[in-house]
Amino acid sequence: MVSGNAPGESHALQVQIPCIVFFVVTPIFIIIRIWTRIKLKSGLGYDDWTILFSFINSLAVSTLMMASCAYGFGQHNANLSVYNRKMTFKLFYVAQAFYKITINLTKASILLLYLRIFIQRPFRIMCYVMLGIILSYMVATFFSSVFQCTPISRAWDKSIHGSCISIPKNWYANAGFSIATDFIILVLPMPIIYKSYLPSNQKVALMFVFALGAFVMITSIFRMQTLNFSSTSPDPTYDIASSLWTIVEENVGIICACLPSSRPILSMLFPTVFPSNSGSGPYGSSSGNPRSNTFENTDSAKSGWTPSRGDKDAMGINLTTVKAHGLKGSTSEESILRRHDGLGNDSDGNGIHKVTAYYVS
């Protein structure tokens, strides 16, 4: 805590506590995600690197907010020295820019995970469209945050002559976009999973894991409810409820984005809901063939097991990402979303396909 401020009550703990908690909790899920990739030998994909970059930006936000609290963020504005007040607003200003990057990169990571899992063409097109919209908005909102005032220094020092955009309108626009895109990302995979021929328990498990993203939307809504109060308060360094929800929102988003890759932990906690493998039966096989994690096409018997590609029929959907187990050194992992009639026959008449282990990674 720096010196120079008058004594008085403080709301700094509203920011400091969630920062400290997520300094510990969020890295755990990042480590689990990376550990899962290494354990399954699936390699780090664009989705993993994107969430790592998002996590680094979230650390920047939390660090800046903690530093801001050291200068007096959370205390009454009148109790802060002139220098500490400027430093508080300057750190908060920089944190805003990193927040815009964090929240949108997390959404991008989830969409990249979808692209890694599903191969159905219409779904992938929708993901690419959403990805383009979100990344474009991220760039736009980043620069609108950086250049919110003219000159820039007026953002943290209102004694400087100049002008600024409407902060409440800007914050509400960002919150509205965030909630809307959260909802779209949440519901995107649900129809495909629902129509799939996965066993019911695995179907429910998949939908449950992806539906956990609803927590991000809930935190965004809570944050939105505090925006008007925080952005129009005559005591902005003391009324900091929106900053609390900013820390919670970005970290919950990263955690939820890591959950689909945390199946080993979920399997230990809920073995009946998240089985470690599909076993045997009409939807599973314990075949030891290292290529047995795909569908077998009778027209390609000479080339053995080959990845399937979805066609345009709307009969049904079979599978997300599959992984062969029990084989040392096996690196076979395919993203499969095959449509068929539910009886093992390909909807395009190309032959019979055999389903084996289902595993989301």
N, C-alpha and C positions, 0 to 999 in steps of 0.2 A: 504494500500500500504506500503510495507516494504521499508526501506531506503537502500542506498548503490549504487543505479543505477544512471548513468549519465542522465541528462535531454535529452529529444528527443521525436520525434513523436512515436505514438503507434497505433497499430491495435487491442488493447485489446477489444475495444467495439464490434468488430466483433464476439467475443465469449461471452462477458458479456451480451449483449442485448438479444440474443436468449436464453441464460441460464435463465435470469430473466423472460422473457416472458413465457417460458415453465415451470418454477417453479410455475407459476400461472395457465396456461392453461391445462397442462397435468393432474394434480390432479383433475380438474373439471370433465374430462371424466372418470377417475377412479371412482370417487364418484358416477357419474351417473350410471355407470355400476353396482356397488355394490347396489345402491339404487334400481335399476330396479330388480335385483335378489331378494332383500328383499321384494319389493312391490309385485312381482309376486309369492313370496314364492317358488321359484324354487331352492333356495340354491346355495351356491358357489361351483362351479365345479373345476376340475383340470385346466381348461382354465383360470378361474378367479384367482386362486392362482398363476398360472404361470405368468400372466400379472402383478400381484401385485409384484412378485419378480423381474420381468423385470423392473418395474417402480422404485423399490428401487435401482437397479443397475444404472438406468439412472440418478437418483438423485446423486448417488456417482460420476458418470462421470461429471455432471454439477458442483458439489461442488469442485471436484478436479481441474477442468479447471478454475473455478473462483479463487481458491487459487493460481493456477499457474500464472494467470494474476496478482495477487497481488505481486508475486515475479518478474514479468517482462515479462511474456509471452505476445507477441504482440509488444514488443519493439525490437530495433535493438540488435542483439547478442553482439556487441561490447560495448554497453552501460551498460550491466549487470555486476554486481560484480561476482567474481568467485563463491562465495557461492550461490548467488541468481540464477545464471545460472544452477548450479547443482540442486537446489531445483525445478526450473522450469521444467527441463527435468525429474526429478524423479517423480513429480506429473503427468506430461504428460504420463510417462511410466505406472504408476499405472492405470490411466484413460483408457489407451488402453485396458487393460485386462478386466475392467468392461464393456467397450463398446462391446467387443466380446460376453460377456454373455448377455447383454441387447438385442442386435439385433437378436440373435438366439433364445432367450427365447420368444421374441415377435412372431416370426414365429411359434414356437412350440405352443404358446397359440392359434393362429388362427387355426392350424391343430387340436388341442384339441377341439376347438369350432365346427369345422366341424364334428368331431367324436361324439359330443354331439347332433348335429342336424340331420345328415344323417345316415341311417342304411343300405344302399345298400352295399353289401359285397365287390364288386370290388373297389368301391370308398373308403371304409374304409381300405382295404388292401393298397391302394395307399397312404392314409394318414399315416398309420403306417410306411410304407417304408420311406416316406418323413420325418416323425418324427424321425426315427432312424438315417437317414442321417444327419439331421440338428443338433441333439443333439451330435452325434459323432463328427461332424465337430466343434461344439462349444467347446468341450473338447480339441480337437486337436489344434484349433487356440488359445485357452486360454493359453495352455502350450507353444505354439510356441511364443506367445507374452511375457510370463514370462521369458522364456529361450532363448530370441532372441540373447543374447550375452553371451559369456563366457570369464571372469566371468560375473555374472548378473549385477554387478555395472557398467560395461562398457556401459550399455544402457543409463545411464545418465551422465557418466563421461568418455569421450573419451580419456582422458589422461592416463587411466588405460590400460595397455597392455593386448591384447586379440583379440577376433574376434567376428563378428556379422553376422547374416544372411543378405541377401539382403532385406533391408526394402522396397524399391519400389516394388520388385517382390512379397513380402509378402502382402503388401497392395493391390496390383492389384488382387492377387489371392482371397483375402477376398472380395473385391468389386465385382469381377466377380461371385463368389459363391452367394453372397447376391442378386445380380440382377437376376441371373438365378432362384434361389429358390423363389424370390418374384413373378416372372412371373408364375412359375408353380402353386404356391399357389393361385395366382389371377385367373387363368383359370380353376382350378380343379372343382369348383362347377358349373360353367356356363352351361355345357351341361345338367346337371341334372335339374337345374332350368328351362332352356329353354324348355326341353321336358316335364316338369311337367304340370299337369292340373290345376294349380293355375290360378285365374283370371289374365287377362293380366296386369292390373295395379299393382297387388301384385308381379307378376313375374318380371316386370320392376323394381319395388321398391327393390326387393331382389337383383337383378343383379346389380343395381346401388349402393346399400350399400356395397356389396362385391367388386365391381369394384373400390371403393374409395381407395382400397389398391394400385392402380396404382400410387397414389401420393408418396408412399414410394419408389417405383421403380424409379420414376422420381428424387427424392432427392438423391437416391443412384447413379444414372447416373451423376447428377451434382457433387456429391462428387468425383466420379471416375475421372472426368475431372480435378480436382485440385490436385490429388495425386502425379503425377510426379513432379509438380512444388514445392509442399510442401516437398516431401521426398528427393529431390535433391538440394534444395535451399542452398546456402552458408550462408544464414541468416535465419535459421529455426525458431528462436523465433519471427521473424517479419513477415514472409510469412506464415500465419496461415489460409488461406482460407479453407483448408480441415477440420480444426477443427470446423469452423462454420457449415459446412455441416454435420459433425459428430453429433453435437448437434441437428440439425434440423432433420436429418434422423431418429435417434433413438426415438425422441419424436413424430414425425409424425407417425412412425410405431405403437407406443403404442396407439395413438389417433385413428388411423384407425382400430386397433384391437378391440377397444371399441365401435366403431360405430354400429355394428350389434346389440349390446345390449342396444343401446340408442334410441330405437324406440319411447318411450313415448315423448321424446323431438322432434324427427323428426315428430311425429304425430301432435304436436302442431304447428310446423313451416310449414309443408306441409301436411295438413289434407287430401287432395285429392289423394296424391301420397302414403302417409303412413297412411291409415285409422287405427283407434284405434282398430277396430275389423272387422271381415269379414261380419257382418250383416247376412242377409238371402239370399236365392237364391240357384242356383244350386251348388255353391261352399261354402255356408255358412249356418249356422243354429244358432238360438238363444236359442237352447235347454238349459234348466236349469239342465239337468242331470250332476252331477259332473264328470261323466266318459265320457261325450259326446265330449271330445276332441280327441277321437280316432275313429277308424273305427269299425262298427258293423258287426260281422260275424254271419250269420244265422246258421252256424253249431255249434256256441257256445252260443246259446240263453239262455241256462240255467245259464251260468256264466256271462251273461250280456255283458257289453262293455269290449273289450280286445284290447291290443295293436296289431297292425298288423305288420307283418314281410315281407320284400320284398322277391320276388322269383327271378328266373333266367330269366324270360321273359324280352324282351327288348321293350315292347309295350309302356310304358310310366311311369311316375313317379308322385306320389302324395304326396307332402308335405315335409316340413322340421320339425320344432318344433312347436307344437300346444299347446295352453293354453286356458283353460276354464275361462270365465270371469263372473262377476256378482254374485259370490258365496263366501260368507265369509268363511274363513277357508279351502277353497279348495286348496289342494296341488297337484292336478293332473296335471302332465306335462309329455308328452311322446315324444320321438323322433321317428318320423314316416316317412318312405319313401316307400310308397306302390305302386306297379305297378298294373295297371289295364287297361282295354280297353277303358276307357273314357266314358263308358256308365253305370258305377256303378257296373259292373260285374268284379269279381276278375279274373285275368288272369290264376290262377291255378284252377279255377272252384270251389272255396270254398265258394262262396256266394256273397251277396251284401254288400257293405260297405257304410256307411253314413259319409260324410265329414262335419266337423263343423268349429270351429274357427281356423284361421291360425295366428300364432304369432311367430316371431323369437325372441328368448331370449338367 
